[in-house]
Amino acid sequence: MAALSAAVALGLLLGCAGAWALVGTSGLAAPVAAAAACWIGGLAAVVAEERLGSPQRRGAAMVVGTGLRLGPPVVLALASRLQAGRLWEAGLAYYLGAFYIVVLVTDAVTRLPLRQPKPRHPAPP
């Protein structure tokens, strides 16, 4: 979870810097809202997948995790789009896409098993 939070924080720093450079302080709300929605979804997915992580429930854990990871960003995007508010005009959809990819890649990388290098030469007895 720490890696996920660090990746989202780094992405938020870069996203806010870009938004501020493009439109000033009025554009800072979109990357903050997108980062928060994706971070909440990512944390919920990690917790749910750990709880359902037994070998018998791996498929269910993946489906539940995907739904939880995707839920908050989709709800935020739909609500913002239906209201046609400032978040949508500030490019919320682009920030949601970027932060969703950050969360997805971070989650995948942290779940990969670490490979131990095999020794090239057997140790002498």
Sine and cosine of phi, psi and omega as CSV:
sin_phi,cos_phi,sin_psi,cos_psi,sin_omega,cos_omega
0.00,0.00,-0.49,0.87,0.01,-1.00
-0.92,0.38,-0.63,0.78,0.02,-1.00
-0.91,0.42,-0.63,0.78,0.03,-1.00
-0.90,0.44,-0.72,0.70,0.01,-1.00
-0.90,0.43,-0.65,0.76,0.01,-1.00
-0.92,0.40,-0.65,0.76,0.01,-1.00
-0.91,0.41,-0.66,0.75,0.02,-1.00
-0.92,0.38,-0.64,0.77,0.03,-1.00
-0.90,0.44,-0.67,0.74,0.05,-1.00
-0.90,0.43,-0.69,0.73,0.06,-1.00
-0.88,0.47,-0.62,0.78,0.02,-1.00
-0.91,0.42,-0.65,0.76,0.04,-1.00
-0.87,0.49,-0.72,0.69,0.02,-1.00
-0.93,0.38,-0.66,0.75,0.00,-1.00
-0.90,0.43,-0.67,0.74,0.02,-1.00
-0.92,0.38,-0.61,0.79,0.04,-1.00
-0.90,0.44,-0.68,0.73,0.04,-1.00
-0.92,0.40,-0.67,0.74,0.01,-1.00
-0.91,0.41,-0.65,0.76,0.00,-1.00
-0.92,0.39,-0.61,0.79,0.02,-1.00
-0.92,0.39,-0.56,0.83,-0.04,-1.00
-0.99,0.15,-0.75,0.67,-0.13,-0.99
-0.77,-0.63,0.09,1.00,0.01,-1.00
0.99,0.12,-0.33,-0.94,-0.09,-1.00
-0.93,0.38,-0.37,0.93,-0.01,-1.00
-0.93,0.37,-0.33,0.94,-0.01,-1.00
-1.00,-0.05,0.02,1.00,-0.06,-1.00
-0.97,0.25,-0.37,0.93,-0.05,-1.00
-0.93,0.37,-0.58,0.82,-0.05,-1.00
-0.90,0.43,-0.76,0.64,0.02,-1.00
-0.92,0.39,-0.54,0.84,0.03,-1.00
-0.92,0.39,-0.71,0.70,0.01,-1.00
-0.90,0.43,-0.67,0.75,0.00,-1.00
-0.91,0.41,-0.68,0.73,0.02,-1.00
-0.90,0.44,-0.66,0.75,0.01,-1.00
-0.90,0.44,-0.70,0.71,-0.01,-1.00
-0.90,0.44,-0.70,0.72,-0.02,-1.00
-0.94,0.33,-0.58,0.82,0.02,-1.00
-0.92,0.39,-0.70,0.71,0.03,-1.00
-0.88,0.47,-0.71,0.70,0.03,-1.00
-0.89,0.46,-0.65,0.76,0.01,-1.00
-0.91,0.41,-0.67,0.74,0.04,-1.00
-0.92,0.40,-0.66,0.75,0.04,-1.00
-0.88,0.48,-0.64,0.77,0.01,-1.00
-0.92,0.40,-0.67,0.74,0.01,-1.00
-0.89,0.45,-0.71,0.71,0.00,-1.00
-0.90,0.44,-0.71,0.70,-0.01,-1.00
-0.91,0.42,-0.66,0.75,0.00,-1.00
-0.93,0.38,-0.53,0.85,0.06,-1.00
-0.94,0.34,-0.61,0.79,0.01,-1.00
-0.94,0.35,-0.59,0.81,-0.02,-1.00
-0.99,-0.16,0.31,0.95,-0.19,-0.98
-0.98,0.18,0.19,0.98,0.02,-1.00
-0.93,0.38,0.44,-0.90,-0.04,-1.00
-0.84,0.54,-0.50,0.87,-0.01,-1.00
-0.96,0.29,-0.39,0.92,-0.07,-1.00
-0.92,-0.39,0.38,0.93,-0.05,-1.00
-0.88,0.47,-0.66,0.76,0.02,-1.00
-0.90,0.43,-0.69,0.72,0.03,-1.00
-0.90,0.44,-0.65,0.76,0.02,-1.00
-0.89,0.46,-0.63,0.77,0.01,-1.00
-0.92,0.40,-0.68,0.74,-0.01,-1.00
-0.92,0.39,-0.71,0.70,0.01,-1.00
-0.90,0.44,-0.69,0.73,0.02,-1.00
-0.88,0.47,-0.65,0.76,0.03,-1.00
-0.91,0.42,-0.68,0.74,0.03,-1.00
-0.89,0.45,-0.68,0.74,0.01,-1.00
-0.94,0.35,-0.60,0.80,0.00,-1.00
-0.93,0.38,-0.59,0.81,-0.07,-1.00
-1.00,0.01,-0.38,0.92,-0.10,-0.99
-0.85,0.53,-0.88,0.48,-0.05,-1.00
-0.85,0.52,-0.67,0.74,0.05,-1.00
-0.89,0.45,-0.62,0.78,0.00,-1.00
-0.93,0.37,-0.67,0.74,0.02,-1.00
-0.89,0.46,-0.69,0.72,0.03,-1.00
-0.89,0.45,-0.68,0.74,0.00,-1.00
-0.90,0.44,-0.71,0.71,0.00,-1.00
-0.91,0.42,-0.69,0.72,0.00,-1.00
-0.89,0.45,-0.68,0.73,0.00,-1.00
-0.92,0.38,-0.63,0.78,-0.01,-1.00
-0.94,0.35,-0.66,0.75,-0.01,-1.00
-0.92,0.38,-0.52,0.86,0.05,-1.00
-0.99,0.12,-0.29,0.96,-0.07,-1.00
0.78,0.63,0.74,0.67,-0.06,-1.00
-1.00,0.01,-0.15,-0.99,-0.05,-1.00
-0.93,0.37,-0.51,0.86,0.03,-1.00
-0.88,0.47,-0.68,0.73,0.00,-1.00
-0.91,0.40,-0.66,0.75,0.00,-1.00
-0.92,0.39,-0.45,0.89,0.00,-1.00
-0.99,0.13,0.07,1.00,0.07,-1.00
1.00,-0.02,0.56,0.83,-0.03,-1.00
-0.84,0.55,-0.63,0.78,-0.04,-1.00
-0.87,0.49,-0.63,0.77,0.01,-1.00
-0.93,0.38,-0.67,0.74,0.03,-1.00
-0.92,0.40,-0.63,0.78,0.05,-1.00
-0.88,0.48,-0.69,0.72,0.04,-1.00
-0.88,0.48,-0.69,0.72,-0.02,-1.00
-0.91,0.41,-0.73,0.68,-0.03,-1.00
-0.94,0.34,-0.53,0.85,0.05,-1.00
-0.90,0.44,-0.66,0.75,0.04,-1.00
-0.90,0.43,-0.65,0.76,0.03,-1.00
-0.87,0.50,-0.72,0.69,-0.01,-1.00
-0.91,0.42,-0.69,0.72,-0.04,-1.00
-0.90,0.43,-0.72,0.70,-0.01,-1.00
-0.92,0.39,-0.67,0.74,0.01,-1.00
-0.88,0.47,-0.68,0.73,0.02,-1.00
-0.89,0.45,-0.68,0.74,-0.01,-1.00
-0.92,0.40,-0.68,0.73,-0.03,-1.00
-0.92,0.39,-0.63,0.78,-0.01,-1.00
-0.95,0.30,-0.32,0.95,0.01,-1.00
-1.00,-0.04,-0.19,0.98,0.01,-1.00
-0.92,0.39,0.68,-0.74,0.03,-1.00
-0.95,0.33,0.61,-0.79,0.04,-1.00
-0.98,0.19,0.79,-0.61,-0.01,-1.00
-1.00,0.00,0.74,-0.68,0.08,-1.00
-1.00,-0.04,0.78,-0.63,0.01,-1.00
-0.91,0.40,0.65,-0.76,0.04,-1.00
-0.99,0.16,0.64,-0.77,0.03,-1.00
-0.92,0.38,0.64,-0.77,-0.02,-1.00
-0.96,0.26,-0.59,0.81,-0.02,-1.00
-0.85,-0.53,0.71,-0.71,0.03,-1.00
-0.91,0.42,0.56,-0.83,0.01,-1.00
-0.94,0.34,0.63,-0.77,0.02,-1.00
-0.92,0.38,0.54,-0.84,-0.01,-1.00
-0.95,0.31,0.00,0.00,0.00,0.00
